[in-house]
Amino acid sequence: MDSSERNEEYAAEKKSFEEGKETVCRPAEEESCKEKSGSEEENGASRTSSQTDRTPRKRNLETEDSPAKYLKLEGNHGVKVATHYNDMKEYGLEKRSQSRIFFLRNFNNWMKSVLIVEFLERVREKKKGDITVLDLGCGKGGDLLKWRKGKISKLVCTDLADVSIQQCQQRYKEMKNRSRYNEHIFSAEFITADSTKELLTEKYSDPGIYFDICSCQFVYHYSFETYEQADMMLRNACERLCPGGYFIGTTPNGFEIVKRLEASDTDSFGNEVYTVKFQKKGEYALFGCKYDFNLEEVVNVPEFLVYFPLLVEMAKKYQMKLVYKKTFREYFEEKIKNEEHKLLLKRMQALEQYPSDQNSKLVSENEDDYKHVKECLKNVQAKPPLGTLSKSEWEATSIYLVFAFEKEL
């Protein structure tokens, strides 16, 4: 594709975002379910929220295309985010299993696991030997076990929340202490830094380090407060990738968020599990487009809308090309066809059993939250129990997408 064709494609995608719609990322509106094969959790009966057809409002473009005029918000948003995550309590497994979003969190964790496995395999197809990974926005170390199972050699963990980094480092120490005597555990480095404002190359213990993978899970959207912050985050993610290395992650789907907002009668949308609230709708700046996101018990902090075609263009500055972006629904339906992924889904308890057994109860007391499963049982030759998420949880998880970029050779 030459530059003129690419510019035309980019302009068309930009126009679709301004109108609050995009055909590629439009969520499916039909119900679907997959018959279980020996277990209630190996497949999912899934459904995304249906949307009311409305004529969306166009956004204000007067100042959006000049980097010097990008909206900058009052206050230090990074400090607010760090404070939020520093103040979050660490719950044990028993407490987490009682959460309303227990299965939703496990489902999102499964998505990350499958994504990480996929790109570790891609790296190993290209090279032999050690694999080095940058976990950008590592949080409390929720992915440490994934990297252990992936048999990497070196991991650099970085996050702006110092308490999270401390907990991540402690998890790593405990993991090493519990490992078998002959098991090789990757070496690790831990850095507290705001990757939207600080250059990580100045902080690595090895100034010459290069990475095969940079993983950025549910974090990158915080950088879209300003162009400068989004660019710095992208630089930190991609500057030290080896040629052929990958930048992978998960982030809210800007197209889906705008679509749901425009379909709402108010400046917010959501359900009992999650809510998204804008100051107003109809104006969606490329940077600094803030919304308040609340996910029960987990997240309650302002975030920023990510216009993904712009991210693709920005990534070219660092010799990165898009491998793919897929909605969570698309990625789930693709990966669930793999038997190993089905078994992992069961082991991670990423789907809820419906109907529940005598010793447990459904996470939602609202019968309408399982209407899609009941219809599935009526209309297809599926035998109970089925694995599913409640309707509210499907709606919450379907606002996300997975993405992958590759460093050009």
HELIX and SHEET records of a PDB file:
HELIX    1   1 SER A    3  GLU A   18  1                                  16    
HELIX    2   2 PRO A   67  LYS A   69  5                                   3    
HELIX    3   3 HIS A   77  ASP A   87  1                                  11    
HELIX    4   4 LEU A   93  SER A   97  1                                   5    
HELIX    5   5 PHE A  102  LYS A  126  1                                  25    
HELIX    6   6 LEU A  144  LYS A  149  1                                   6    
HELIX    7   7 ASP A  162  ARG A  178  1                                  17    
HELIX    8   8 LEU A  200  GLU A  202  5                                   3    
HELIX    9   9 TYR A  220  GLU A  225  5                                   6    
HELIX   10  10 TYR A  227  CYS A  238  1                                  12    
HELIX   11  11 GLY A  254  ALA A  263  1                                  10    
HELIX   12  12 PHE A  308  ALA A  315  1                                   8    
HELIX   13  13 LYS A  316  TYR A  318  5                                   3    
HELIX   14  14 PHE A  328  LYS A  335  1                                   8    
HELIX   15  15 GLU A  339  ARG A  347  1                                   9    
HELIX   16  16 GLU A  367  TYR A  370  5                                   4    
HELIX   17  17 LYS A  371  ASN A  379  1                                   9    
HELIX   18  18 LYS A  391  THR A  397  1                                   7    
SHEET    1   A 7 SER A 187  THR A 192  0                                        
SHEET    2   A 7 LYS A 154  ASP A 159  1                                        
SHEET    3   A 7 THR A 132  LEU A 136  1                                        
SHEET    4   A 7 PHE A 211  GLN A 217  1                                        
SHEET    5   A 7 LEU A 241  PRO A 252  1                                        
SHEET    6   A 7 TYR A 400  LYS A 407 -1                                        
SHEET    7   A 7 MET A 320  THR A 327 -1                                        
SHEET    1   B 4 SER A 268  GLY A 270  0                                        
SHEET    2   B 4 TYR A 274  PHE A 278 -1                                        
SHEET    3   B 4 LYS A 290  LEU A 295 -1                                        
SHEET    4   B 4 VAL A 299  PHE A 304 -1                                        
SHEET    1   C 2 GLU A 352  TYR A 354  0                                        
SHEET    2   C 2 LEU A 386  THR A 388 -1                                        
END                                                                             
